[in-house]
Amino acid sequence: MEENNGIVRKDTDYIQQLDYMTHASFFPRFISYIIDIIVLWAVAQLTIVPILTVLEVRDVYFGIEALSIENISTTLLYFIYFTLMTYFLKQTLGKMILGISVISAKGTKLTFSQVFFRETVGRIISNALLYLPYLAVLFTDSKIGLHDFIGDTYAVNNNIKNTAT
């Protein structure tokens, strides 16, 4: 353990660190999401669209046009990106740029089920409800949205408050 100005820091000791971390607010989280969507759009344009075009299945759909192979592939990319980046790195590219990480509210390492419920189930519900549950971040003390509540997680700023006076 390293001690710095009376603050105990250890990478795996999230409970002690949480007392010194600040919860990430709505607007940095929103900007990081916009960055992630731009990254995902670019990846889809460079991979999914050319592959489906070469295979001549880009315009194939199941029943309705919203269920096209392109939309299904892009949606899978979206959930895989958010789930794997959060599980392995505790942050997506947008969160990295803005200095935000996702941590477990339990003070332990993020489990795959926590990340799955946060990034997949929580996002499906929030998106189906017209993104309105994300606004809960504006009104809760711990700045959690429905997806954070479902995954039992917090989004925090990577810098640790200096509590030394």
Backbone as JSON Lines, residues from 0, in Angstrom:
{"i":0,"aa":"M","n":[0.83,-1.18,0.0],"ca":[0.0,0.0,0.0],"c":[0.87,1.24,0.0]}
{"i":1,"aa":"E","n":[0.42,2.22,-0.73],"ca":[1.14,3.48,-0.81],"c":[0.33,4.53,-0.08]}
{"i":2,"aa":"E","n":[1.0,5.33,0.74],"ca":[0.29,6.38,1.45],"c":[0.74,7.72,0.88]}
{"i":3,"aa":"N","n":[-0.23,8.56,0.56],"ca":[0.05,9.86,-0.04],"c":[-0.87,10.88,0.6]}
{"i":4,"aa":"N","n":[-0.31,11.78,1.4],"ca":[-1.09,12.81,2.11],"c":[-2.2,12.2,2.96]}
{"i":5,"aa":"G","n":[-1.94,11.1,3.6],"ca":[-2.93,10.49,4.47],"c":[-3.98,9.65,3.74]}
{"i":6,"aa":"I","n":[-3.88,9.55,2.43],"ca":[-4.83,8.77,1.65],"c":[-4.21,7.42,1.33]}
{"i":7,"aa":"V","n":[-4.88,6.35,1.73],"ca":[-4.38,5.01,1.43],"c":[-4.85,4.64,0.04]}
{"i":8,"aa":"R","n":[-3.9,4.22,-0.81],"ca":[-4.23,3.86,-2.18],"c":[-3.71,2.45,-2.49]}
{"i":9,"aa":"K","n":[-4.6,1.63,-2.97],"ca":[-4.25,0.3,-3.44],"c":[-5.22,-0.01,-4.56]}
{"i":10,"aa":"D","n":[-4.73,-0.46,-5.68],"ca":[-5.55,-0.61,-6.87],"c":[-6.78,-1.47,-6.64]}
{"i":11,"aa":"T","n":[-6.69,-2.49,-5.84],"ca":[-7.82,-3.39,-5.67],"c":[-8.69,-3.04,-4.47]}
{"i":12,"aa":"D","n":[-8.32,-2.06,-3.68],"ca":[-9.09,-1.72,-2.5],"c":[-10.04,-0.58,-2.81]}
{"i":13,"aa":"Y","n":[-11.13,-0.92,-3.52],"ca":[-12.05,0.09,-4.01],"c":[-12.86,0.76,-2.91]}
{"i":14,"aa":"I","n":[-13.16,0.05,-1.84],"ca":[-13.98,0.64,-0.78],"c":[-13.24,1.81,-0.15]}
{"i":15,"aa":"Q","n":[-11.97,1.65,0.17],"ca":[-11.22,2.76,0.74],"c":[-11.08,3.89,-0.27]}
{"i":16,"aa":"Q","n":[-10.85,3.56,-1.53],"ca":[-10.7,4.59,-2.54],"c":[-12.01,5.33,-2.8]}
{"i":17,"aa":"L","n":[-13.15,4.64,-2.69],"ca":[-14.43,5.26,-2.99],"c":[-14.69,6.46,-2.1]}
{"i":18,"aa":"D","n":[-14.2,6.43,-0.86],"ca":[-14.36,7.57,0.02],"c":[-13.66,8.81,-0.52]}
{"i":19,"aa":"Y","n":[-12.67,8.62,-1.37],"ca":[-11.89,9.75,-1.88],"c":[-12.16,10.03,-3.36]}
{"i":20,"aa":"M","n":[-13.04,9.27,-3.97],"ca":[-13.37,9.45,-5.38],"c":[-14.61,10.32,-5.51]}
{"i":21,"aa":"T","n":[-14.72,10.97,-6.64],"ca":[-15.93,11.73,-6.92],"c":[-16.7,11.01,-8.0]}
{"i":22,"aa":"H","n":[-18.01,11.0,-7.87],"ca":[-18.86,10.38,-8.86],"c":[-18.85,11.21,-10.13]}
{"i":23,"aa":"A","n":[-18.8,10.56,-11.26],"ca":[-18.8,11.26,-12.54],"c":[-20.19,11.83,-12.8]}
{"i":24,"aa":"S","n":[-20.24,13.09,-13.17],"ca":[-21.53,13.74,-13.38],"c":[-22.08,13.48,-14.78]}
{"i":25,"aa":"F","n":[-23.27,13.99,-15.03],"ca":[-24.0,13.68,-16.25],"c":[-23.27,14.11,-17.52]}
{"i":26,"aa":"F","n":[-22.82,15.36,-17.59],"ca":[-22.3,15.87,-18.86],"c":[-20.99,15.2,-19.3]}
{"i":27,"aa":"P","n":[-20.02,14.95,-18.42],"ca":[-18.86,14.17,-18.88],"c":[-19.24,12.76,-19.33]}
{"i":28,"aa":"R","n":[-20.19,12.14,-18.67],"ca":[-20.64,10.81,-19.08],"c":[-21.34,10.88,-20.43]}
{"i":29,"aa":"F","n":[-22.13,11.92,-20.65],"ca":[-22.82,12.1,-21.92],"c":[-21.82,12.31,-23.05]}
{"i":30,"aa":"I","n":[-20.81,13.16,-22.83],"ca":[-19.78,13.4,-23.85],"c":[-19.01,12.12,-24.14]}
{"i":31,"aa":"S","n":[-18.7,11.34,-23.1],"ca":[-17.97,10.08,-23.33],"c":[-18.83,9.12,-24.15]}
{"i":32,"aa":"Y","n":[-20.14,9.12,-23.93],"ca":[-21.04,8.27,-24.7],"c":[-21.06,8.71,-26.17]}
{"i":33,"aa":"I","n":[-21.08,10.01,-26.42],"ca":[-21.05,10.53,-27.79],"c":[-19.75,10.09,-28.48]}
{"i":34,"aa":"I","n":[-18.63,10.19,-27.78],"ca":[-17.35,9.75,-28.33],"c":[-17.41,8.26,-28.68]}
{"i":35,"aa":"D","n":[-17.96,7.46,-27.78],"ca":[-18.08,6.01,-28.03],"c":[-18.97,5.72,-29.23]}
{"i":36,"aa":"I","n":[-20.05,6.45,-29.38],"ca":[-20.94,6.24,-30.53],"c":[-20.22,6.59,-31.83]}
{"i":37,"aa":"I","n":[-19.42,7.64,-31.82],"ca":[-18.65,8.01,-33.02],"c":[-17.64,6.91,-33.35]}
{"i":38,"aa":"V","n":[-16.97,6.39,-32.31],"ca":[-16.01,5.29,-32.51],"c":[-16.72,4.06,-33.08]}
{"i":39,"aa":"L","n":[-17.86,3.72,-32.51],"ca":[-18.6,2.55,-32.99],"c":[-19.09,2.75,-34.42]}
{"i":40,"aa":"W","n":[-19.54,3.95,-34.76],"ca":[-19.97,4.23,-36.13],"c":[-18.8,4.02,-37.1]}
{"i":41,"aa":"A","n":[-17.62,4.53,-36.72],"ca":[-16.44,4.39,-37.58],"c":[-16.05,2.92,-37.75]}
{"i":42,"aa":"V","n":[-16.06,2.18,-36.66],"ca":[-15.72,0.76,-36.74],"c":[-16.72,0.01,-37.62]}
{"i":43,"aa":"A","n":[-17.99,0.32,-37.47],"ca":[-19.02,-0.33,-38.3],"c":[-18.81,0.01,-39.76]}
{"i":44,"aa":"Q","n":[-18.48,1.26,-40.07],"ca":[-18.27,1.67,-41.46],"c":[-17.04,1.01,-42.07]}
{"i":45,"aa":"L","n":[-16.05,0.72,-41.24],"ca":[-14.81,0.11,-41.74],"c":[-14.84,-1.42,-41.76]}
{"i":46,"aa":"T","n":[-15.76,-2.02,-41.01],"ca":[-15.79,-3.48,-40.94],"c":[-17.12,-4.07,-41.4]}
{"i":47,"aa":"I","n":[-18.17,-3.77,-40.67],"ca":[-19.47,-4.41,-40.93],"c":[-20.01,-4.06,-42.31]}
{"i":48,"aa":"V","n":[-20.04,-2.79,-42.66],"ca":[-20.62,-2.37,-43.95],"c":[-19.88,-3.0,-45.14]}
{"i":49,"aa":"P","n":[-18.53,-2.93,-45.19],"ca":[-17.86,-3.57,-46.33],"c":[-18.06,-5.08,-46.4]}
{"i":50,"aa":"I","n":[-18.04,-5.76,-45.26],"ca":[-18.23,-7.21,-45.27],"c":[-19.62,-7.57,-45.77]}
{"i":51,"aa":"L","n":[-20.63,-6.88,-45.27],"ca":[-22.0,-7.18,-45.7],"c":[-22.22,-6.8,-47.16]}
{"i":52,"aa":"T","n":[-21.54,-5.76,-47.62],"ca":[-21.65,-5.36,-49.02],"c":[-21.03,-6.42,-49.93]}
{"i":53,"aa":"V","n":[-19.84,-6.91,-49.57],"ca":[-19.18,-7.94,-50.36],"c":[-20.03,-9.21,-50.39]}
{"i":54,"aa":"L","n":[-20.64,-9.55,-49.27],"ca":[-21.47,-10.74,-49.2],"c":[-22.86,-10.52,-49.81]}
{"i":55,"aa":"E","n":[-23.13,-9.29,-50.21],"ca":[-24.4,-8.89,-50.81],"c":[-25.61,-9.19,-49.92]}
{"i":56,"aa":"V","n":[-25.44,-8.97,-48.61],"ca":[-26.54,-9.18,-47.67],"c":[-26.83,-7.92,-46.84]}
{"i":57,"aa":"R","n":[-26.27,-6.8,-47.24],"ca":[-26.44,-5.57,-46.47],"c":[-27.9,-5.15,-46.38]}
{"i":58,"aa":"D","n":[-28.68,-5.35,-47.42],"ca":[-30.07,-4.92,-47.44],"c":[-31.05,-6.02,-47.09]}
{"i":59,"aa":"V","n":[-30.57,-7.17,-46.66],"ca":[-31.44,-8.27,-46.28],"c":[-32.01,-7.96,-44.89]}
{"i":60,"aa":"Y","n":[-33.31,-8.15,-44.75],"ca":[-33.93,-7.92,-43.44],"c":[-34.96,-8.99,-43.14]}
{"i":61,"aa":"F","n":[-35.3,-9.08,-41.85],"ca":[-36.22,-10.11,-41.37],"c":[-37.55,-9.46,-41.02]}
{"i":62,"aa":"G","n":[-38.5,-9.52,-41.92],"ca":[-39.83,-8.99,-41.67],"c":[-39.96,-7.49,-41.85]}
{"i":63,"aa":"I","n":[-39.2,-6.73,-41.08],"ca":[-39.24,-5.27,-41.19],"c":[-37.83,-4.76,-41.41]}
{"i":64,"aa":"E","n":[-37.72,-3.59,-42.01],"ca":[-36.39,-3.05,-42.35],"c":[-35.53,-2.78,-41.12]}
{"i":65,"aa":"A","n":[-36.15,-2.53,-39.98],"ca":[-35.38,-2.29,-38.76],"c":[-34.61,-3.55,-38.33]}
{"i":66,"aa":"L","n":[-35.05,-4.7,-38.79],"ca":[-34.37,-5.96,-38.48],"c":[-33.47,-6.4,-39.63]}
{"i":67,"aa":"S","n":[-32.74,-5.47,-40.19],"ca":[-31.79,-5.81,-41.25],"c":[-30.54,-6.44,-40.63]}
{"i":68,"aa":"I","n":[-29.82,-7.17,-41.43],"ca":[-28.58,-7.79,-40.96],"c":[-27.6,-6.7,-40.53]}
{"i":69,"aa":"E","n":[-27.59,-5.58,-41.23],"ca":[-26.7,-4.48,-40.86],"c":[-27.05,-3.93,-39.48]}
{"i":70,"aa":"N","n":[-28.33,-3.7,-39.21],"ca":[-28.74,-3.18,-37.9],"c":[-28.46,-4.18,-36.78]}
{"i":71,"aa":"I","n":[-28.72,-5.44,-37.04],"ca":[-28.46,-6.47,-36.03],"c":[-26.96,-6.55,-35.75]}
{"i":72,"aa":"S","n":[-26.13,-6.53,-36.79],"ca":[-24.67,-6.58,-36.61],"c":[-24.16,-5.38,-35.85]}
{"i":73,"aa":"T","n":[-24.66,-4.2,-36.19],"ca":[-24.23,-2.97,-35.52],"c":[-24.66,-2.97,-34.05]}
{"i":74,"aa":"T","n":[-25.84,-3.48,-33.78],"ca":[-26.32,-3.56,-32.39],"c":[-25.47,-4.54,-31.58]}
{"i":75,"aa":"L","n":[-25.12,-5.67,-32.17],"ca":[-24.23,-6.61,-31.49],"c":[-22.87,-5.98,-31.21]}
{"i":76,"aa":"L","n":[-22.34,-5.25,-32.18],"ca":[-21.07,-4.55,-31.99],"c":[-21.17,-3.58,-30.82]}
{"i":77,"aa":"Y","n":[-22.26,-2.83,-30.72],"ca":[-22.51,-1.86,-29.65],"c":[-22.44,-2.55,-28.28]}
{"i":78,"aa":"F","n":[-23.19,-3.63,-28.11],"ca":[-23.22,-4.29,-26.81],"c":[-21.91,-5.01,-26.49]}
{"i":79,"aa":"I","n":[-21.29,-5.61,-27.48],"ca":[-20.01,-6.28,-27.26],"c":[-18.94,-5.26,-26.86]}
{"i":80,"aa":"Y","n":[-18.9,-4.13,-27.55],"ca":[-17.93,-3.08,-27.25],"c":[-18.08,-2.6,-25.8]}
{"i":81,"aa":"F","n":[-19.28,-2.18,-25.43],"ca":[-19.49,-1.64,-24.08],"c":[-19.24,-2.7,-23.01]}
{"i":82,"aa":"T","n":[-19.67,-3.92,-23.24],"ca":[-19.51,-4.98,-22.25],"c":[-18.05,-5.37,-22.07]}
{"i":83,"aa":"L","n":[-17.35,-5.64,-23.16],"ca":[-15.96,-6.09,-23.03],"c":[-15.01,-4.99,-22.57]}
{"i":84,"aa":"M","n":[-15.19,-3.79,-23.09],"ca":[-14.32,-2.68,-22.66],"c":[-14.51,-2.4,-21.17]}
{"i":85,"aa":"T","n":[-15.74,-2.4,-20.71],"ca":[-15.99,-2.13,-19.3],"c":[-15.49,-3.28,-18.42]}
{"i":86,"aa":"Y","n":[-15.69,-4.51,-18.86],"ca":[-15.24,-5.65,-18.06],"c":[-13.71,-5.7,-17.95]}
{"i":87,"aa":"F","n":[-13.02,-5.58,-19.07],"ca":[-11.57,-5.73,-19.04],"c":[-10.83,-4.47,-18.62]}
{"i":88,"aa":"L","n":[-11.33,-3.3,-18.99],"ca":[-10.58,-2.06,-18.73],"c":[-11.27,-1.1,-17.77]}
{"i":89,"aa":"K","n":[-12.49,-1.44,-17.36],"ca":[-13.31,-0.59,-16.49],"c":[-13.7,0.73,-17.15]}
{"i":90,"aa":"Q","n":[-13.48,0.86,-18.44],"ca":[-13.83,2.08,-19.15],"c":[-13.81,1.84,-20.66]}
{"i":91,"aa":"T","n":[-14.58,2.65,-21.37],"ca":[-14.58,2.63,-22.82],"c":[-13.62,3.72,-23.3]}
{"i":92,"aa":"L","n":[-13.44,3.83,-24.62],"ca":[-12.54,4.87,-25.13],"c":[-13.01,6.27,-24.73]}
{"i":93,"aa":"G","n":[-14.31,6.51,-24.8],"ca":[-14.84,7.81,-24.39],"c":[-14.57,8.09,-22.92]}
{"i":94,"aa":"K","n":[-14.74,7.09,-22.08],"ca":[-14.46,7.26,-20.65],"c":[-12.96,7.46,-20.41]}
{"i":95,"aa":"M","n":[-12.13,6.78,-21.19],"ca":[-10.67,6.98,-21.05],"c":[-10.3,8.42,-21.34]}
{"i":96,"aa":"I","n":[-10.85,8.97,-22.41],"ca":[-10.53,10.35,-22.8],"c":[-10.96,11.33,-21.72]}
{"i":97,"aa":"L","n":[-12.1,11.07,-21.08],"ca":[-12.61,12.0,-20.07],"c":[-12.25,11.61,-18.64]}
{"i":98,"aa":"G","n":[-11.47,10.56,-18.46],"ca":[-11.0,10.19,-17.12],"c":[-12.08,9.63,-16.21]}
{"i":99,"aa":"I","n":[-12.91,8.76,-16.76],"ca":[-14.0,8.15,-15.98],"c":[-13.8,6.63,-15.99]}
{"i":100,"aa":"S","n":[-14.08,6.0,-14.85],"ca":[-14.03,4.55,-14.76],"c":[-15.32,4.03,-14.13]}
{"i":101,"aa":"V","n":[-15.6,2.77,-14.38],"ca":[-16.75,2.11,-13.77],"c":[-16.21,1.19,-12.68]}
{"i":102,"aa":"I","n":[-16.78,1.3,-11.48],"ca":[-16.35,0.44,-10.38],"c":[-17.57,-0.22,-9.76]}
{"i":103,"aa":"S","n":[-17.32,-1.29,-9.06],"ca":[-18.39,-2.01,-8.37],"c":[-18.79,-1.25,-7.12]}
{"i":104,"aa":"A","n":[-20.08,-1.17,-6.86],"ca":[-20.56,-0.52,-5.64],"c":[-20.23,-1.37,-4.41]}
{"i":105,"aa":"K","n":[-19.94,-2.66,-4.63],"ca":[-19.63,-3.57,-3.53],"c":[-18.19,-3.41,-3.05]}
{"i":106,"aa":"G","n":[-17.39,-2.69,-3.81],"ca":[-15.99,-2.52,-3.44],"c":[-15.11,-3.66,-3.88]}
{"i":107,"aa":"T","n":[-15.6,-4.48,-4.78],"ca":[-14.82,-5.6,-5.29],"c":[-14.54,-5.39,-6.78]}
{"i":108,"aa":"K","n":[-13.77,-6.29,-7.35],"ca":[-13.53,-6.24,-8.79],"c":[-14.85,-6.44,-9.52]}
{"i":109,"aa":"L","n":[-15.03,-5.73,-10.63],"ca":[-16.24,-5.91,-11.43],"c":[-16.37,-7.35,-11.88]}
{"i":110,"aa":"T","n":[-17.54,-7.92,-11.7],"ca":[-17.78,-9.27,-12.2],"c":[-18.39,-9.16,-13.6]}
{"i":111,"aa":"F","n":[-18.3,-10.24,-14.35],"ca":[-18.87,-10.22,-15.7],"c":[-20.38,-10.03,-15.63]}
{"i":112,"aa":"S","n":[-21.03,-10.64,-14.64],"ca":[-22.49,-10.49,-14.55],"c":[-22.87,-9.04,-14.23]}
{"i":113,"aa":"Q","n":[-22.1,-8.36,-13.38],"ca":[-22.37,-6.94,-13.12],"c":[-22.27,-6.13,-14.41]}
{"i":114,"aa":"V","n":[-21.2,-6.35,-15.14],"ca":[-20.98,-5.61,-16.38],"c":[-22.06,-5.95,-17.4]}
{"i":115,"aa":"F","n":[-22.4,-7.23,-17.51],"ca":[-23.44,-7.64,-18.46],"c":[-24.77,-6.95,-18.13]}
{"i":116,"aa":"F","n":[-25.15,-6.99,-16.86],"ca":[-26.41,-6.36,-16.49],"c":[-26.37,-4.85,-16.67]}
{"i":117,"aa":"R","n":[-25.23,-4.22,-16.39],"ca":[-25.11,-2.77,-16.57],"c":[-25.13,-2.4,-18.04]}
{"i":118,"aa":"E","n":[-24.28,-3.05,-18.82],"ca":[-24.06,-2.62,-20.2],"c":[-25.05,-3.21,-21.19]}
{"i":119,"aa":"T","n":[-25.67,-4.31,-20.88],"ca":[-26.62,-4.91,-21.83],"c":[-28.05,-4.73,-21.34]}
{"i":120,"aa":"V","n":[-28.39,-5.35,-20.23],"ca":[-29.77,-5.28,-19.73],"c":[-30.14,-3.84,-19.39]}
{"i":121,"aa":"G","n":[-29.28,-3.16,-18.64],"ca":[-29.57,-1.77,-18.25],"c":[-29.7,-0.84,-19.44]}
{"i":122,"aa":"R","n":[-28.83,-1.0,-20.43],"ca":[-28.9,-0.14,-21.62],"c":[-30.11,-0.47,-22.49]}
{"i":123,"aa":"I","n":[-30.48,-1.74,-22.6],"ca":[-31.67,-2.1,-23.38],"c":[-32.9,-1.44,-22.75]}
{"i":124,"aa":"I","n":[-33.03,-1.56,-21.44],"ca":[-34.18,-0.94,-20.76],"c":[-34.15,0.58,-20.91]}
{"i":125,"aa":"S","n":[-33.0,1.19,-20.66],"ca":[-32.89,2.65,-20.75],"c":[-33.16,3.15,-22.17]}
{"i":126,"aa":"N","n":[-32.62,2.45,-23.16],"ca":[-32.84,2.86,-24.55],"c":[-34.3,2.67,-24.96]}
{"i":127,"aa":"A","n":[-34.91,1.6,-24.48],"ca":[-36.32,1.35,-24.8],"c":[-37.22,2.42,-24.18]}
{"i":128,"aa":"L","n":[-36.78,2.99,-23.07],"ca":[-37.54,4.05,-22.4],"c":[-37.08,5.44,-22.86]}
{"i":129,"aa":"L","n":[-36.65,5.5,-24.13],"ca":[-36.28,6.75,-24.8],"c":[-35.14,7.51,-24.1]}
{"i":130,"aa":"Y","n":[-34.21,6.77,-23.52],"ca":[-33.02,7.32,-22.87],"c":[-33.32,8.12,-21.6]}
{"i":131,"aa":"L","n":[-34.56,8.19,-21.18],"ca":[-34.93,8.97,-20.0],"c":[-34.28,8.48,-18.7]}
{"i":132,"aa":"P","n":[-34.09,7.17,-18.49],"ca":[-33.45,6.74,-17.24],"c":[-32.02,7.26,-17.06]}
{"i":133,"aa":"Y","n":[-31.35,7.64,-18.16],"ca":[-30.01,8.21,-18.03],"c":[-30.05,9.55,-17.3]}
{"i":134,"aa":"L","n":[-31.19,10.23,-17.36],"ca":[-31.32,11.53,-16.69],"c":[-31.31,11.42,-15.17]}
{"i":135,"aa":"A","n":[-31.49,10.21,-14.65],"ca":[-31.43,10.01,-13.2],"c":[-30.07,10.43,-12.65]}
{"i":136,"aa":"V","n":[-29.04,10.38,-13.48],"ca":[-27.7,10.8,-13.07],"c":[-27.72,12.26,-12.6]}
{"i":137,"aa":"L","n":[-28.57,13.06,-13.2],"ca":[-28.68,14.47,-12.81],"c":[-29.28,14.67,-11.42]}
{"i":138,"aa":"F","n":[-30.1,13.72,-10.98],"ca":[-30.9,13.94,-9.78],"c":[-30.55,13.06,-8.58]}
{"i":139,"aa":"T","n":[-29.66,12.12,-8.73],"ca":[-29.3,11.26,-7.6],"c":[-28.0,11.72,-6.98]}
{"i":140,"aa":"D","n":[-27.87,11.57,-5.67],"ca":[-26.66,12.01,-4.97],"c":[-25.42,11.27,-5.45]}
{"i":141,"aa":"S","n":[-25.55,9.98,-5.69],"ca":[-24.4,9.2,-6.12],"c":[-24.27,9.16,-7.64]}
{"i":142,"aa":"K","n":[-25.08,9.97,-8.34],"ca":[-25.01,10.14,-9.79],"c":[-25.1,8.8,-10.54]}
{"i":143,"aa":"I","n":[-26.11,8.0,-10.2],"ca":[-26.29,6.72,-10.88],"c":[-27.52,6.77,-11.76]}
{"i":144,"aa":"G","n":[-27.41,6.12,-12.91],"ca":[-28.55,5.93,-13.79],"c":[-29.14,4.55,-13.54]}
{"i":145,"aa":"L","n":[-30.21,4.26,-14.24],"ca":[-30.85,2.95,-14.08],"c":[-29.88,1.83,-14.39]}
{"i":146,"aa":"H","n":[-29.04,2.0,-15.42],"ca":[-28.09,0.95,-15.79],"c":[-27.05,0.73,-14.68]}
{"i":147,"aa":"D","n":[-26.65,1.81,-13.97],"ca":[-25.75,1.66,-12.82],"c":[-26.44,0.92,-11.69]}
{"i":148,"aa":"F","n":[-27.69,1.26,-11.45],"ca":[-28.47,0.62,-10.4],"c":[-28.62,-0.87,-10.68]}
{"i":149,"aa":"I","n":[-28.94,-1.21,-11.92],"ca":[-29.11,-2.62,-12.29],"c":[-27.8,-3.39,-12.15]}
{"i":150,"aa":"G","n":[-26.68,-2.77,-12.54],"ca":[-25.39,-3.43,-12.46],"c":[-24.69,-3.3,-11.12]}
{"i":151,"aa":"D","n":[-25.27,-2.52,-10.19],"ca":[-24.67,-2.26,-8.88],"c":[-23.26,-1.68,-9.05]}
{"i":152,"aa":"T","n":[-23.19,-0.61,-9.87],"ca":[-21.91,0.02,-10.18],"c":[-22.0,1.53,-10.0]}
{"i":153,"aa":"Y","n":[-20.84,2.16,-10.0],"ca":[-20.71,3.61,-10.02],"c":[-19.78,4.0,-11.15]}
{"i":154,"aa":"A","n":[-20.03,5.15,-11.75],"ca":[-19.07,5.76,-12.67],"c":[-18.37,6.86,-11.88]}
{"i":155,"aa":"V","n":[-17.05,6.77,-11.79],"ca":[-16.29,7.72,-10.97],"c":[-15.2,8.39,-11.81]}
{"i":156,"aa":"N","n":[-14.81,9.57,-11.35],"ca":[-13.67,10.26,-11.96],"c":[-12.4,9.55,-11.52]}
{"i":157,"aa":"N","n":[-11.45,9.43,-12.42],"ca":[-10.22,8.71,-12.1],"c":[-9.34,9.44,-11.09]}
{"i":158,"aa":"N","n":[-9.44,10.76,-11.06],"ca":[-8.62,11.48,-10.08],"c":[-9.24,11.34,-8.7]}
{"i":159,"aa":"I","n":[-8.4,11.25,-7.69],"ca":[-8.86,11.06,-6.32],"c":[-8.8,12.4,-5.61]}
{"i":160,"aa":"K","n":[-9.89,12.74,-4.91],"ca":[-9.96,14.01,-4.18],"c":[-8.82,14.08,-3.19]}
{"i":161,"aa":"N","n":[-8.24,15.23,-3.09],"ca":[-7.23,15.45,-2.06],"c":[-7.95,15.98,-0.84]}
{"i":162,"aa":"T","n":[-8.01,15.18,0.22],"ca":[-8.73,15.57,1.43],"c":[-7.81,16.18,2.46]}
{"i":163,"aa":"A","n":[-6.51,16.21,2.18],"ca":[-5.57,16.8,3.13],"c":[-5.77,18.3,3.18]}
{"i":164,"aa":"T","n":[-5.75,18.83,4.38],"ca":[-5.92,20.28,4.53],"c":[-4.62,20.96,4.8]}
